[in-house]
Amino acid sequence: MHITLRHLRIFEAVANCGSISRAAAELHLTQPAVSMQMKQLEEQIGLPLLEQVGKRMFLTEAGQELRGHARDIAARMVGLNAAMDQFRGLERGLLRLAVVSTANYFLPRLIADFNRLHPGVRVSLQVANREFVLSALADNSTDLAITGQPPDSLDVVAQNFMDNPLVVIAAPGHPLASLPAIPLQRMVQETLVVRESGSGTRAAMERLFATQRLAYRAGCEFGTNEALKQAVRAGLGLGVVSLQTIELELQAGCLVLVPVEGFPVVRQWYVLHRTHKRLSVAASTFRDMLLGLDPKAAQAPAPAGRKRPA
């Protein structure tokens, strides 16, 4: 059967009015139009729905059964409209985010701000490496992605919303920790613990050295920010990390910023979505919230006794 909502609305009006002409007047339709719709409905069902007794129409047994279902469908449509209104008003919904691991140092605070405004929206957060995040974007398993380096090949809209300054860190007892200014050339004498190959942080650091035609001495290589920070604390060398990953360590005084020429290297955070994807209200609202941030909103505070790098 191919029964439309229009068929059911007209049928309900005829059943209520007991007359095609009165139903037509109520629906602001012509009488032939209503008669045609009723004929089509009966043809689809294969049974008569109305019977004429004198000047009034009555429902057949099949018509009475259909009327019960029509009322149930009408009630469900009211519920559907109410549910859609909740989604439009951000009273309900699901926001799917995929972010690179470094972004997870500041993003929970932003999600908390969003949830305070829209507590009915559930947030699903995936934290992974850049390759996984871009894969999630490509196969539509996430609404928005956050990364420090937009892809060249994927068809996406990438909008920067926040600074991502990279800084040099050291253990407090390192010989360079107390110096006021350090030329970049001095760094070739130091061991640097580095992120893994393919890391955006490592790539940005290497570009800076390459522009000055300098080589650096690579020590241990780590796949996470936490491992790199622990290595620096243990005295294995200097490290380059996002300033946004060391807020607690700077406050505790277990890591210090080293004022090296050329740092901070200021990169950007980007929020991405597929070019032709129709974003949900929740996703577009969260994206707009990010784009409205102060670019320096999530930077870690400078530790006591030392100014933040300019």
C-alpha positions as CSV (number, residue, x, y, z in Angstrom):
1,M,0.0,0.0,0.0
2,H,1.1,3.5,-0.7
3,I,-0.8,5.7,1.8
4,T,0.3,9.3,2.3
5,L,-0.2,11.6,5.3
6,R,-2.3,13.7,3.0
7,H,-4.6,10.8,2.4
8,L,-5.0,10.2,6.2
9,R,-5.6,13.9,7.0
10,I,-8.4,14.1,4.4
11,F,-9.9,10.8,5.5
12,E,-9.9,12.0,9.2
13,A,-11.7,15.2,8.1
14,V,-14.3,13.3,6.1
15,A,-14.9,10.9,9.1
16,N,-15.3,13.8,11.5
17,C,-17.6,15.9,9.2
18,G,-19.6,13.0,7.9
19,S,-19.7,14.7,4.5
20,I,-17.2,15.2,1.7
21,S,-18.5,18.7,1.0
22,R,-18.1,19.8,4.7
23,A,-14.7,18.2,4.8
24,A,-13.6,20.1,1.7
25,A,-14.8,23.4,3.2
26,E,-12.8,22.7,6.4
27,L,-9.7,21.8,4.5
28,H,-10.0,24.7,2.0
29,L,-10.1,22.2,-0.9
30,T,-12.5,21.6,-3.7
31,Q,-15.1,18.8,-3.3
32,P,-13.7,16.9,-6.4
33,A,-10.2,17.0,-4.9
34,V,-11.4,15.5,-1.6
35,S,-13.4,12.9,-3.5
36,M,-10.4,12.0,-5.6
37,Q,-8.2,11.5,-2.5
38,M,-10.8,9.3,-0.9
39,K,-11.1,7.2,-4.1
40,Q,-7.3,6.8,-4.2
41,L,-7.2,5.8,-0.5
42,E,-9.8,3.1,-1.0
43,E,-8.0,1.8,-4.1
44,Q,-4.8,1.5,-2.1
45,I,-6.4,-0.3,0.7
46,G,-8.7,-2.4,-1.5
47,L,-11.8,-2.0,0.7
48,P,-14.6,0.6,1.0
49,L,-14.1,3.0,3.9
50,L,-17.3,5.0,3.7
51,E,-21.0,4.1,3.2
52,Q,-23.8,6.5,2.4
53,V,-26.9,6.2,4.6
54,G,-29.4,8.9,3.6
55,K,-27.6,12.2,3.4
56,R,-24.8,11.2,5.7
57,M,-21.7,9.2,5.3
58,F,-20.6,6.6,7.9
59,L,-17.4,4.6,8.3
60,T,-17.4,1.0,7.3
61,E,-15.7,-1.5,9.7
62,A,-12.5,-1.1,7.7
63,G,-12.9,2.6,7.9
64,Q,-13.2,2.5,11.7
65,E,-10.1,0.4,11.9
66,L,-8.2,2.9,9.7
67,R,-9.4,5.8,11.7
68,G,-7.8,4.3,14.8
69,H,-4.5,4.0,13.0
70,A,-4.8,7.4,11.5
71,R,-5.3,9.0,14.9
72,D,-2.3,7.0,16.2
73,I,-0.2,8.3,13.3
74,A,-1.3,11.8,13.9
75,A,-0.3,11.6,17.5
76,R,3.1,10.2,16.5
77,M,3.5,13.1,14.1
78,V,2.8,15.6,16.9
79,G,5.5,13.8,19.0
80,L,7.9,13.8,16.0
81,N,7.4,17.6,15.6
82,A,8.0,18.1,19.3
83,A,11.2,16.0,19.2
84,M,12.5,17.9,16.2
85,D,11.8,21.1,18.0
86,Q,14.0,19.9,20.8
87,F,16.8,19.1,18.4
88,R,16.4,22.6,16.8
89,G,16.4,24.1,20.3
90,L,19.5,22.1,21.4
91,E,17.5,20.3,24.1
92,R,18.6,17.0,22.7
93,G,21.1,15.7,20.3
94,L,24.5,14.0,19.8
95,L,27.7,15.8,19.0
96,R,30.5,13.6,17.7
97,L,34.1,14.9,18.0
98,A,37.4,13.4,17.0
99,V,40.5,15.3,18.2
100,V,44.2,14.8,18.2
101,S,45.7,13.9,21.6
102,T,47.3,17.3,22.2
103,A,43.9,19.0,21.9
104,N,42.6,16.9,24.7
105,Y,44.5,19.1,27.1
106,F,42.2,22.1,26.6
107,L,39.1,20.7,24.9
108,P,37.3,19.2,27.9
109,R,37.0,22.7,29.4
110,L,35.4,23.9,26.2
111,I,33.0,20.9,26.1
112,A,32.1,21.6,29.7
113,D,31.2,25.2,28.7
114,F,29.1,23.9,25.9
115,N,27.3,21.4,28.2
116,R,26.5,24.0,30.7
117,L,24.6,25.9,28.0
118,H,23.1,22.8,26.3
119,P,22.9,20.0,29.0
120,G,20.6,17.9,26.8
121,V,23.2,17.4,24.1
122,R,25.4,14.3,24.5
123,V,29.0,14.6,23.5
124,S,31.0,11.6,22.1
125,L,34.7,12.4,22.1
126,Q,37.4,10.3,20.3
127,V,41.0,11.1,21.1
128,A,43.6,9.6,18.8
129,N,46.5,10.4,16.5
130,R,46.1,12.6,13.4
131,E,45.7,9.7,11.0
132,F,42.8,8.2,12.9
133,V,41.1,11.6,13.3
134,L,41.2,12.3,9.6
135,S,40.0,8.8,8.9
136,A,37.0,9.3,11.1
137,L,36.3,12.5,9.2
138,A,36.6,10.8,5.9
139,D,34.2,7.9,6.8
140,N,31.7,10.3,8.4
141,S,32.0,8.7,11.9
142,T,32.5,12.1,13.4
143,D,30.8,15.5,12.9
144,L,33.8,17.7,13.6
145,A,37.5,17.1,13.9
146,I,40.2,19.2,15.7
147,T,43.8,19.1,14.6
148,G,46.8,21.4,14.3
149,Q,47.4,20.6,10.6
150,P,44.5,20.4,8.0
151,P,44.9,17.7,5.4
152,D,45.9,18.6,1.8
153,S,43.9,15.8,0.1
154,L,40.6,15.4,2.0
155,D,37.7,17.6,0.9
156,V,37.2,19.6,4.1
157,V,36.4,23.0,5.5
158,A,39.2,23.9,7.9
159,Q,38.8,27.0,10.2
160,N,41.4,28.1,12.7
161,F,40.1,29.1,16.1
162,M,43.0,29.2,18.5
163,D,46.8,29.7,18.7
164,N,48.9,26.6,19.4
165,P,52.3,27.9,20.6
166,L,55.1,25.4,20.7
167,V,57.7,26.1,23.4
168,V,61.0,24.6,24.6
169,I,60.9,23.0,28.0
170,A,63.6,21.8,30.4
171,A,63.9,20.3,33.9
172,P,64.5,23.1,36.5
173,G,68.1,22.0,37.1
174,H,69.1,22.1,33.4
175,P,72.0,24.5,32.7
176,L,69.9,26.6,30.2
177,A,66.9,26.9,32.5
178,S,68.2,30.1,34.2
179,L,69.4,31.9,31.2
180,P,67.4,35.0,30.0
181,A,67.8,34.4,26.2
182,I,69.3,31.6,24.2
183,P,70.2,31.8,20.5
184,L,68.8,29.0,18.3
185,Q,72.4,28.0,17.3
186,R,73.0,27.1,20.9
187,M,70.5,24.3,20.6
188,V,72.6,22.2,18.3
189,Q,74.8,21.5,21.3
190,E,71.9,20.1,23.3
191,T,70.0,16.8,23.1
192,L,66.4,17.1,22.2
193,V,63.9,14.4,23.1
194,V,61.3,14.5,20.3
195,R,57.9,13.3,19.3
196,E,57.5,10.5,16.8
197,S,58.0,10.9,13.0
198,G,54.8,12.4,11.5
199,S,53.9,14.4,14.6
200,G,52.9,17.9,13.8
201,T,54.9,19.3,16.7
202,R,58.1,17.6,15.5
203,A,57.4,18.8,11.9
204,A,57.1,22.4,13.0
205,M,60.3,22.2,15.1
206,E,62.2,20.7,12.2
207,R,61.0,23.4,9.8
208,L,62.3,26.1,12.2
209,F,65.8,24.4,12.3
210,A,65.7,24.0,8.5
211,T,65.0,27.6,7.9
212,Q,68.2,28.4,9.8
213,R,70.1,25.6,8.2
214,L,70.8,24.0,11.6
215,A,70.8,20.4,12.6
216,Y,69.6,19.2,16.0
217,R,70.8,16.3,18.1
218,A,67.8,13.9,18.5
219,G,67.8,11.8,21.7
220,C,64.9,9.5,22.6
221,E,61.7,9.5,20.5
222,F,58.2,9.4,22.2
223,G,54.7,8.8,20.9
224,T,52.9,10.8,23.5
225,N,53.3,14.2,25.2
226,E,53.2,12.7,28.6
227,A,56.1,10.4,27.9
228,L,58.1,13.3,26.4
229,K,57.4,15.5,29.4
230,Q,58.5,12.7,31.8
231,A,61.7,12.3,29.8
232,V,62.5,16.0,30.1
233,R,61.8,15.9,33.8
234,A,64.2,13.0,34.1
235,G,67.0,15.0,32.5
236,L,67.2,13.2,29.2
237,G,67.2,16.5,27.3
238,L,65.2,19.5,26.2
239,G,61.8,19.1,24.6
240,V,59.4,20.9,22.3
241,V,55.8,20.7,23.2
242,S,52.6,22.7,22.9
243,L,52.3,25.3,25.7
244,Q,48.8,24.0,26.3
245,T,50.1,20.6,27.4
246,I,52.2,21.8,30.4
247,E,49.9,23.9,32.5
248,L,50.1,21.7,35.6
249,E,53.9,21.1,35.3
250,L,54.5,24.9,35.0
251,Q,52.4,25.6,38.0
252,A,54.1,22.8,40.0
253,G,57.5,24.0,39.0
254,C,58.7,20.6,37.7
255,L,59.2,21.9,34.2
256,V,60.3,25.4,33.0
257,L,60.2,27.3,29.8
258,V,63.5,27.9,28.0
259,P,63.6,31.3,26.1
260,V,65.1,30.1,22.8
261,E,65.3,32.4,19.8
262,G,62.5,31.6,17.4
263,F,60.2,30.2,20.0
264,P,57.3,30.1,20.6
265,V,56.5,28.7,17.2
266,V,52.9,29.7,16.9
267,R,50.8,27.2,15.0
268,Q,47.0,27.1,14.8
269,W,44.2,24.8,16.0
270,Y,41.7,24.0,13.3
271,V,38.1,22.7,13.5
272,L,37.3,20.6,10.4
273,H,34.2,19.2,8.7
274,R,33.6,17.6,5.4
275,T,32.8,20.2,2.7
276,H,29.3,18.9,1.7
277,K,28.3,17.6,5.2
278,R,25.1,19.1,6.6
279,L,26.0,19.8,10.2
280,S,23.5,19.1,13.0
281,V,22.5,22.1,15.1
282,A,24.6,20.8,17.9
283,A,27.7,20.5,15.7
284,S,27.3,23.9,14.1
285,T,26.7,25.6,17.5
286,F,29.8,24.0,18.9
287,R,31.9,25.0,15.9
288,D,30.6,28.6,16.2
289,M,31.5,28.6,19.9
290,L,35.1,27.6,19.0
291,L,35.3,30.2,16.3
292,G,34.2,32.9,18.8
293,L,37.0,32.1,21.2
294,D,39.8,34.5,22.0
295,P,42.7,32.9,20.0
296,K,44.8,32.8,23.2
297,A,41.9,31.5,25.4
298,A,43.4,28.1,26.2
299,Q,47.0,29.0,26.8
300,A,48.6,27.9,30.0
301,P,49.5,30.6,32.5
302,A,53.2,31.5,32.8
303,P,54.9,30.1,35.9
304,A,55.7,32.3,38.8
305,G,58.9,34.3,38.3
306,R,59.1,34.0,34.5
307,K,57.2,35.8,31.8
308,R,55.3,34.0,29.1
309,P,57.2,34.0,25.9
310,A,56.2,36.8,23.6
